[in-house]
Amino acid sequence: MKLDQYDVRILEILARDGRITKSRLAEAINLSVSPCWERVRRLERAGIIEGYSARISDQVRVSLTSVWVQIELEHHSVPVFERFERTMRDTPQVSECVAVGGGVDYLVLIEADSIDQYQRLMDRWLMADLAIRRYFTYIVTKSIKKASSPLIRLKGDNAN
């Protein structure tokens, strides 16, 4: 699906404020309400807008321990990757998982109730034979920056 500047602006605004009213959104992008809302529905149907959520204050999340884990797998085959990735998607404590290049296969962000809960999760994964060769644990001690909304650009847009 090809996006134009109106679509990109809609995505930027909704990424910051998913609860904006139809009329305020239309006003912000300088369109009337009906065409603006039709664009939003089209973006939803196309799967570009996957859903809406709320950013929860760290005051509420203070009891969680954030752990980044670098994971290297034993074997590099499609079935091994699929099994590992399915496990990541199905594990509620995994809040992010990305495949990376450069000697490590995955970076995983785990939000656990405690270090003990994190280690029990890792032990389960190791016993489940997910082909984990080795892993490195990094405990988050302080959050410096969290993205409030993603940067959105049209493909081919080289603006800095």
C-alpha positions in Angstrom: 0.0 0.0 0.0 1.4 3.4 -1.0 1.3 6.1 1.7 1.0 9.8 1.0 1.8 12.7 3.2 -1.7 12.7 4.7 -1.4 9.1 5.7 2.0 9.7 7.3 0.7 12.6 9.2 -2.3 10.6 10.4 0.1 7.8 11.6 2.3 10.4 13.4 -0.6 11.9 15.2 -2.2 8.6 16.2 1.1 7.2 17.4 1.2 10.2 19.9 -2.5 10.3 20.7 -4.5 7.2 19.8 -7.6 8.7 21.5 -7.7 11.9 19.4 -11.3 12.7 18.2 -12.2 12.3 14.5 -12.7 16.0 14.2 -9.4 17.0 15.9 -7.5 14.6 13.7 -9.2 15.9 10.5 -8.4 19.4 11.6 -4.8 18.6 12.3 -4.2 17.2 8.8 -6.4 19.8 7.1 -9.0 17.4 5.7 -12.7 17.1 6.4 -13.8 14.4 8.9 -15.2 11.8 6.4 -12.2 11.6 4.1 -9.8 11.6 7.1 -11.7 8.8 8.9 -11.8 6.8 5.7 -8.0 7.0 5.5 -7.8 5.8 9.1 -10.1 2.8 8.4 -8.1 2.0 5.2 -4.8 2.1 7.2 -6.4 -0.3 9.8 -7.7 -2.7 7.2 -4.3 -2.7 5.5 -2.7 -3.7 8.8 -0.6 -0.6 8.9 -2.4 0.5 12.1 -2.2 -2.7 14.1 -4.0 -1.5 17.2 -4.1 1.2 19.9 -2.6 1.2 23.4 -1.8 3.3 26.4 1.7 4.2 27.7 1.7 3.2 31.4 3.6 5.3 33.9 6.8 3.8 35.4 5.2 4.6 38.8 2.8 1.7 38.2 5.5 -0.5 36.7 8.1 0.1 39.4 7.8 -3.5 40.7 9.0 -5.0 37.3 12.6 -5.8 36.6 13.6 -5.1 33.0 16.3 -7.4 31.6 17.8 -7.3 28.1 19.1 -10.6 26.9 21.4 -11.3 24.0 20.8 -14.8 22.6 22.9 -16.8 20.3 21.4 -20.0 18.8 23.2 -23.3 18.2 21.8 -23.8 14.7 20.7 -21.4 12.0 17.8 -23.1 10.2 14.2 -22.0 9.5 12.6 -24.6 11.9 14.9 -23.4 14.8 14.2 -19.8 14.2 10.4 -20.4 13.9 10.4 -22.4 17.2 12.4 -19.8 19.0 10.3 -16.8 17.7 7.0 -18.6 18.4 8.2 -19.1 22.0 9.1 -15.4 22.3 5.6 -14.3 20.9 3.9 -16.7 23.4 5.8 -15.6 26.5 4.0 -12.8 28.3 7.1 -11.5 30.0 8.8 -10.8 26.6 7.9 -7.3 25.8 10.3 -7.0 22.8 12.2 -9.4 20.6 14.3 -8.5 17.6 16.5 -10.5 15.3 19.9 -8.9 14.8 23.1 -9.5 12.8 26.6 -9.3 14.1 27.4 -12.4 16.1 24.2 -12.5 18.2 20.9 -13.8 16.9 18.3 -12.0 19.1 17.9 -9.2 21.6 15.0 -9.8 24.0 13.5 -7.5 26.5 12.0 -9.3 29.4 9.8 -7.6 32.1 9.9 -9.9 35.1 8.6 -9.6 38.6 12.1 -10.4 39.9 15.5 -11.6 38.9 14.5 -15.0 40.2 11.4 -15.1 37.9 13.7 -14.0 35.0 16.2 -16.8 35.7 13.4 -19.4 36.1 12.1 -18.3 32.6 15.6 -18.7 31.1 15.9 -22.2 32.8 12.6 -23.2 31.2 13.8 -22.0 27.8 17.0 -23.9 28.1 15.2 -27.1 29.1 12.7 -26.6 26.3 15.6 -27.2 23.9 15.2 -23.9 21.9 18.7 -24.4 20.6 20.1 -21.6 22.8 23.9 -21.8 22.6 24.5 -19.0 25.1 22.9 -15.9 26.4 24.1 -12.7 28.1 22.0 -10.9 30.7 21.8 -7.1 31.1 19.8 -5.7 34.0 18.3 -2.3 33.3 19.3 0.1 36.1 17.9 3.3 34.6 15.7 4.2 31.6 17.3 7.1 29.7 14.8 7.4 26.8 11.7 5.6 25.7 10.1 6.3 22.3 6.8 8.0 22.7 6.0 7.5 19.1 7.8 6.0 16.1 9.5 8.0 13.5 7.5 7.7 10.3 8.8 8.5 6.8 7.7 7.6 3.3 9.8 5.0 1.6 12.6 6.8 -0.3 12.4 9.9 2.0 16.0 10.6 2.9 15.3 13.6 5.1 17.3 13.6 8.4 
